[in-house]
Amino acid sequence: MTEPDLPAKSGVVAFIGSPTTLSTRAPRGHHSGSRKMRALMIATLLLVAVSMALSLAHALELPGKLRLKEATYRSVQAIYYPGFTIGGFAEIGGIIALAILLYLTPYPSARFWWTLAALAFLLAEHATYWLITHPVNNFWVQDVAMPQSAATFFSMFSRKQTGDWRDLRNVWEASHVARAGLAMLSLVSIAIAATFFAE
């Protein structure tokens, strides 16, 4: 009895008593690389989400904090160290992860452009911190006991702040609203990029 002829390009593998089969699977390394890319994407999503969560938390506090008197506002500002300072490392991690992901993403592709957008938004969020938020941070933590390393960090690129405390408050609060918006755009962009992974 002979085997029936199959179309040369058929994806069906049929045999009767034959010890060999035609493999239609992708190369072994392809699946391994795909799994690593998915793992990197998940880690990146997590880091960007943490960055957004911290900025969004500040933004959501805005209406309530605007009702505080000076003494109370100053006391509240001091509670963000060290928790939010430590959490800020997620922002650095997110930028690094997005840069690596972008480097490993095929160009040109929709996933590449959405990943690039996510990186650009997160870089803009980080730049907002150093250009607007950080210069007034030192004012709020000047009376907080902290290690020398932390004091050095807050004094970097800072200058002695003068003027009405409400002006400094408005700058600080507005910067976090802007940062929350940029971080949210970054998270949405990388989430869209993730949807372009092949099933």
C-alpha positions as CSV (number, residue, x, y, z in Angstrom):
1,M,0.0,0.0,0.0
2,T,1.5,3.4,-1.0
3,E,1.0,6.7,0.8
4,P,-1.3,9.2,-0.9
5,D,0.4,12.1,-2.6
6,L,0.2,15.4,-0.7
7,P,0.5,18.9,-2.2
8,A,4.1,20.0,-2.1
9,K,3.4,23.2,-0.1
10,S,0.8,21.7,2.3
11,G,1.2,22.4,5.9
12,V,-0.4,19.1,6.7
13,V,2.0,16.4,7.8
14,A,0.7,12.9,7.1
15,F,2.5,9.6,7.2
16,I,1.8,5.9,7.6
17,G,4.5,4.0,9.3
18,S,7.1,6.6,8.4
19,P,9.8,7.4,11.0
20,T,10.2,11.0,9.8
21,T,7.9,14.0,9.7
22,L,8.0,17.3,8.0
23,S,8.5,20.0,10.6
24,T,6.6,23.3,10.1
25,R,7.8,24.8,13.4
26,A,9.9,28.0,13.6
27,P,13.6,27.6,14.5
28,R,14.2,26.8,18.2
29,G,15.9,30.1,18.9
30,H,13.0,32.1,17.5
31,H,10.7,31.0,20.4
32,S,13.4,31.6,23.0
33,G,14.0,35.1,21.7
34,S,10.3,35.8,21.6
35,R,9.9,34.7,25.2
36,K,12.8,37.0,26.3
37,M,11.3,39.9,24.4
38,R,7.9,39.3,26.1
39,A,9.6,39.1,29.5
40,L,11.4,42.4,28.8
41,M,8.1,44.0,27.6
42,I,6.3,42.9,30.9
43,A,9.2,44.3,33.0
44,T,9.1,47.5,31.0
45,L,5.4,47.9,31.4
46,L,5.7,47.4,35.2
47,L,8.5,50.0,35.5
48,V,6.6,52.6,33.5
49,A,3.4,51.8,35.4
50,V,5.2,52.4,38.7
51,S,6.5,55.7,37.4
52,M,3.1,56.8,36.3
53,A,1.5,55.7,39.7
54,L,3.9,57.8,41.7
55,S,3.3,61.0,39.6
56,L,-0.4,60.3,39.4
57,A,-0.5,60.0,43.2
58,H,1.0,63.5,43.5
59,A,-1.4,64.9,41.0
60,L,-4.5,63.5,42.7
61,E,-3.4,65.1,46.0
62,L,-3.5,68.5,44.4
63,P,-7.0,69.6,45.3
64,G,-6.7,68.7,48.9
65,K,-3.2,70.1,49.3
66,L,-4.2,73.5,48.0
67,R,-6.5,73.8,51.0
68,L,-3.6,73.4,53.5
69,K,-2.1,76.2,55.5
70,E,1.6,76.9,55.2
71,A,2.7,74.9,58.3
72,T,0.6,71.9,57.4
73,Y,1.7,72.0,53.8
74,R,5.4,72.1,54.9
75,S,4.8,69.1,57.2
76,V,3.1,67.1,54.4
77,Q,5.9,67.8,51.9
78,A,8.4,66.1,54.2
79,I,6.5,62.7,54.2
80,Y,7.5,62.0,50.6
81,Y,11.1,61.2,51.6
82,P,12.4,58.5,51.4
83,G,9.5,56.5,49.9
84,F,8.9,58.5,46.7
85,T,12.7,59.0,46.3
86,I,13.3,55.3,46.3
87,G,10.3,54.7,44.0
88,G,11.9,57.2,41.6
89,F,14.4,54.6,40.6
90,A,11.6,52.9,38.7
91,E,11.7,55.9,36.4
92,I,15.4,55.4,35.6
93,G,14.7,51.7,35.2
94,G,11.8,52.4,32.8
95,I,14.0,54.6,30.6
96,I,16.7,52.0,30.4
97,A,14.3,49.2,29.7
98,L,12.5,51.2,27.0
99,A,15.9,52.0,25.4
100,I,16.9,48.4,25.4
101,L,13.5,47.3,24.1
102,L,13.6,49.9,21.3
103,Y,17.1,48.7,20.3
104,L,15.8,45.1,20.0
105,T,12.6,46.0,18.2
106,P,12.5,45.6,14.4
107,Y,12.6,48.9,12.4
108,P,10.4,50.0,10.8
109,S,7.4,48.6,12.6
110,A,4.4,49.9,14.4
111,R,5.8,48.4,17.6
112,F,9.1,50.3,17.1
113,W,7.3,53.7,16.7
114,W,5.0,53.1,19.7
115,T,8.1,52.1,21.8
116,L,9.9,55.2,20.7
117,A,6.9,57.3,21.7
118,A,6.9,55.7,25.1
119,L,10.6,56.4,25.6
120,A,10.2,60.0,24.5
121,F,7.3,60.6,26.9
122,L,9.1,59.1,29.8
123,L,12.3,61.1,29.0
124,A,10.1,64.2,29.0
125,E,8.7,63.3,32.3
126,H,12.2,62.8,33.8
127,A,13.4,66.1,32.3
128,T,10.4,67.8,33.9
129,Y,11.6,66.6,37.3
130,W,15.1,67.9,36.9
131,L,14.1,71.2,35.3
132,I,11.1,72.1,37.4
133,T,10.5,69.8,40.3
134,H,14.0,69.2,41.6
135,P,15.1,72.9,42.0
136,V,12.3,73.4,44.6
137,N,12.5,70.0,46.2
138,N,15.4,71.1,48.4
139,F,13.3,73.9,49.9
140,W,10.7,71.3,51.2
141,V,13.2,68.9,52.6
142,Q,15.8,71.3,54.1
143,D,14.6,70.6,57.6
144,V,14.3,66.8,57.2
145,A,17.0,64.6,58.8
146,M,18.6,62.5,56.1
147,P,21.9,60.8,55.2
148,Q,24.6,62.8,53.6
149,S,24.1,61.0,50.3
150,A,20.4,62.1,50.2
151,A,21.3,65.7,51.1
152,T,23.8,65.7,48.3
153,F,21.2,64.5,45.9
154,F,18.7,67.1,46.8
155,S,21.3,69.9,46.6
156,M,22.3,69.0,43.1
157,F,21.4,71.6,40.5
158,S,19.4,73.4,43.2
159,R,19.6,77.0,44.3
160,K,18.5,78.9,47.3
161,Q,14.8,79.4,46.9
162,T,13.2,82.7,47.8
163,G,9.8,84.1,47.5
164,D,6.3,83.3,48.7
165,W,5.8,79.6,49.7
166,R,2.6,79.5,47.7
167,D,4.6,80.2,44.5
168,L,7.0,77.3,45.2
169,R,4.0,75.1,46.1
170,N,2.3,76.0,42.7
171,V,5.5,75.2,40.8
172,W,5.9,71.9,42.6
173,E,2.3,70.8,42.2
174,A,2.0,71.8,38.6
175,S,5.2,69.9,37.7
176,H,3.7,66.7,39.1
177,V,0.5,67.2,37.1
178,A,2.6,67.6,34.0
179,R,4.7,64.5,34.9
180,A,1.6,62.5,35.5
181,G,0.3,63.3,32.1
182,L,3.6,62.5,30.4
183,A,3.9,59.2,32.3
184,M,0.4,58.2,31.4
185,L,1.1,58.9,27.7
186,S,4.3,56.7,28.1
187,L,2.3,53.9,29.6
188,V,-0.4,54.0,27.0
189,S,2.2,54.0,24.2
190,I,4.1,51.0,25.5
191,A,0.8,49.2,26.2
192,I,-0.1,49.7,22.5
193,A,3.3,48.5,21.5
194,A,2.8,45.3,23.5
195,T,-0.3,44.5,21.5
196,F,1.7,44.1,18.3
197,F,3.5,41.0,19.6
198,A,2.5,38.0,17.4
199,E,0.3,35.5,19.2
